[in-house]
């Protein structure tokens, strides 16, 4: 009987021991599964946050590329505008030179007419002193020259100097 008691006690001890190991194993497995689930959740959260960050950075890159394209277009437009302005400036300086030449030519023409008018007046004075009948002809020529001078000045929007006007009044 003592033998059966020892055998019964040993079987009971082994049986409880096996169940305890299984329970301990189950709890260990449950803890490890729970821990693995937590790590998996952390991984998914981390992956999701990284995806959001990548999307945000991609959006920023897209916006920067759009800005870069707009600035490239703006630079191109400003370059064209600059070229147009340089061309206009060149044309304006060329036009200004042409105007300056025209003004110089007009001044020379006016001076020539004033010189001829002065010569005619002096001839008129000489004729008046000698009593020559050419006085009427020379005054007519002087008047015609003065009219031509005034007409030329008006056409070219020039203002005659006061001395030319005074000389015309004296006749």
C-alpha positions in Angstrom: 0.0 0.0 0.0 2.7 2.2 0.6 3.9 1.5 -2.9 0.5 2.5 -4.2 0.4 5.6 -2.2 3.8 6.6 -3.5 2.8 5.7 -7.1 -0.5 7.7 -6.6 1.3 10.7 -5.1 3.9 10.6 -8.0 1.2 10.4 -10.7 -0.7 13.3 -9.0 2.4 15.4 -8.7 3.4 14.8 -12.3 -0.1 15.5 -13.5 -0.4 18.8 -11.6 3.1 19.6 -12.7 2.2 19.0 -16.3 -0.9 21.1 -16.0 1.1 23.9 -14.3 3.6 23.8 -17.0 0.9 24.0 -19.6 -0.8 26.9 -17.8 2.6 28.6 -17.4 3.3 27.9 -21.0 -0.1 29.3 -22.0 0.3 32.4 -20.0 3.8 32.9 -21.4 2.5 32.4 -24.9 -0.4 34.8 -24.2 2.0 37.4 -22.8 4.3 37.0 -25.9 1.3 37.2 -28.2 0.1 40.3 -26.4 3.6 41.8 -26.6 3.8 40.9 -30.3 0.4 42.5 -30.9 1.6 45.7 -29.2 4.7 45.8 -31.3 2.6 45.1 -34.4 0.3 48.0 -33.5 3.3 50.3 -32.8 4.8 49.2 -36.2 1.5 50.0 -38.0 1.2 53.4 -36.2 4.8 54.2 -37.1 4.2 53.1 -40.7 1.1 55.2 -40.9 2.8 58.3 -39.5 5.7 57.8 -41.9 3.2 57.5 -44.9 1.5 60.7 -43.8 4.9 62.4 -43.5 5.9 61.1 -47.0 2.6 62.4 -48.4 3.1 65.8 -46.7 6.6 66.0 -48.1 5.5 64.9 -51.6 2.8 67.7 -51.5 5.4 70.2 -50.5 7.7 69.1 -53.3 4.8 69.4 -55.8 4.1 72.9 -54.5 7.7 73.9 -54.8 7.9 72.4 -58.4 4.8 74.5 -59.3 6.3 77.6 -57.8 9.6 76.9 -59.7 7.6 76.5 -62.9 5.8 79.7 -62.3 9.0 81.5 -61.5 10.6 80.1 -64.6 7.7 81.4 -66.7 7.9 84.7 -64.9 11.7 84.9 -65.6 11.1 84.1 -69.2 8.4 86.8 -69.5 10.7 89.3 -67.7 13.5 88.4 -70.1 11.3 89.0 -73.1 10.1 92.3 -71.6 13.7 93.3 -70.9 14.6 92.5 -74.5 11.7 94.5 -75.8 12.6 97.4 -73.6 16.2 97.3 -74.8 15.0 97.3 -78.4 12.6 100.2 -77.7 15.5 102.1 -76.0 17.7 101.4 -79.0 14.9 102.6 -81.3 14.3 105.6 -79.1 17.9 106.6 -79.2 18.0 106.1 -82.9 14.8 108.1 -83.3 16.3 110.7 -81.0 19.4 110.9 -83.2 17.1 111.3 -86.3 15.2 114.1 -84.5 18.4 115.8 -83.6 19.6 115.7 -87.2 16.2 117.0 -88.4 16.4 119.8 -85.8 19.9 120.7 -86.9 18.9 120.6 -90.6 15.9 122.8 -89.8 18.0 125.3 -87.8 20.4 125.5 -90.8 17.5 126.1 -93.1 16.1 128.8 -90.9 19.5 130.5 -90.6 19.9 130.4 -94.4 16.5 132.0 -94.8 17.3 134.6 -92.1 20.6 135.3 -93.9 18.8 135.8 -97.2 16.2 138.0 -95.5 18.9 140.1 -94.0 20.7 140.4 -97.4 17.4 141.4 -99.0 16.8 144.1 -96.4 20.3 145.4 -96.9 19.7 145.4 -100.6 16.4 147.1 -100.0 18.1 149.8 -97.9 20.7 150.3 -100.6 17.9 150.6 -103.2 16.0 153.0 -101.0 19.1 155.2 -100.7 19.6 155.2 -104.4 16.0 155.6 -105.1 15.8 152.5 -107.2 12.4 151.1 -108.2 13.5 147.6 -107.2 12.3 148.5 -103.7 8.8 147.1 -104.3 10.3 143.9 -105.7 12.8 143.4 -102.9 10.1 144.0 -100.2 7.9 141.5 -102.0 10.7 139.0 -102.0 11.5 139.7 -98.4 7.8 139.3 -97.5 7.7 136.0 -99.4 10.8 134.8 -97.7 9.4 135.7 -94.3 6.1 133.9 -95.1 8.1 130.8 -96.2 10.1 131.0 -93.0 7.0 131.3 -90.8 5.3 128.5 -92.7 8.3 126.2 -92.3 8.5 127.0 -88.6 4.8 126.2 -88.1 5.1 123.0 -90.0 8.0 121.9 -87.9 6.6 123.3 -84.7 9.5 125.6 -84.2 9.4 129.0 -82.5 11.3 131.7 -84.3 13.6 133.8 -82.2 12.4 137.3 -81.3 14.9 139.0 -83.5 13.5 137.4 -86.6 10.0 138.5 -85.7 11.2 142.0 -84.9 13.0 142.2 -88.2 9.7 141.2 -89.9 7.8 143.9 -88.1 10.3 146.6 -89.1 9.6 146.0 -92.8 
